[in-house]
Amino acid sequence: MTTDPKTLRSAMLCAYGVMRFMRRVQAGVEDVEGALEQGQYGAAALMARTVSLLCLSLRSLAHGAPLDLDEESVAFDVFAAVPPDEIAAALELASDALDVDGTNAGAWLTRLHAFVADTERVLGHDGPIPLLRSPEGGLAMIRIARRWLPTLLQFGLPSPLPERWSVLGAPDEGGPMPS
C-alpha cells in the first residue's frame, strides 16, 4: 500500500480532476458555444462564469488544495491555493463575457478555449482528454476510472465515477472489488 502524497495528488488530479473536466467543463464549453451560435449572449456569459469557476476548482486541486468531492457545496472553495494571477485571468474572462456580442464573440471564445486548454494541461493526463459527448468519451471515462481506482481505494477514496453510473460500490458498501 502506498501512502505517498505525490501519488495521492496525481490520483486526485487524473481521476477526480479529469472526471470533473469531462463531465462539467467540456459540457459547459459546448453550452457556451451553442449559446453564442444562437445569439444568446446572456446565457453564454452565465455558462462562461461556470466554466471559469470550474477551471479554477481544477487548478486549485493542482496547486495543492484539499480534495472536496462535493463541488455543489456552498463551502466548496474554487480559489483555494490558486495563484492570484490565475484567479484574475479566470474572473476577467468571465467578466468580459458580459460584453460579448456578434462582433467580438469569436475572439472571446478563442480566449475561453485557451484558458480551458491550459486547465486541461495541469491535470496531468497522458494526452488530450477525450470529449465525453463523443463516441469514445464514455469508454475513455471508464478506462480512466479503472486506471486510478486501485490507488484511490488504497487511500480510502471512492470511485471517481458517479455512483448512479456504476454498480461498483466501495468494498465496505457491499460493492464488488475491482479485478
Secondary structure as GFF3:
##gff-version 3
##sequence-region A 1 179
A	DSSP	alpha_helix	5	11	.	.	.	ID=ss1
A	DSSP	pi_helix	12	17	.	.	.	ID=ss2
A	DSSP	alpha_helix	18	20	.	.	.	ID=ss3
A	DSSP	pi_helix	21	25	.	.	.	ID=ss4
A	DSSP	alpha_helix	26	37	.	.	.	ID=ss5
A	DSSP	alpha_helix	41	62	.	.	.	ID=ss6
A	DSSP	alpha_helix	84	96	.	.	.	ID=ss7
A	DSSP	three_ten_helix	97	99	.	.	.	ID=ss8
A	DSSP	alpha_helix	105	122	.	.	.	ID=ss9
A	DSSP	alpha_helix	137	154	.	.	.	ID=ss10
A	DSSP	three_ten_helix	163	165	.	.	.	ID=ss11
A	DSSP	three_ten_helix	171	173	.	.	.	ID=ss12
###
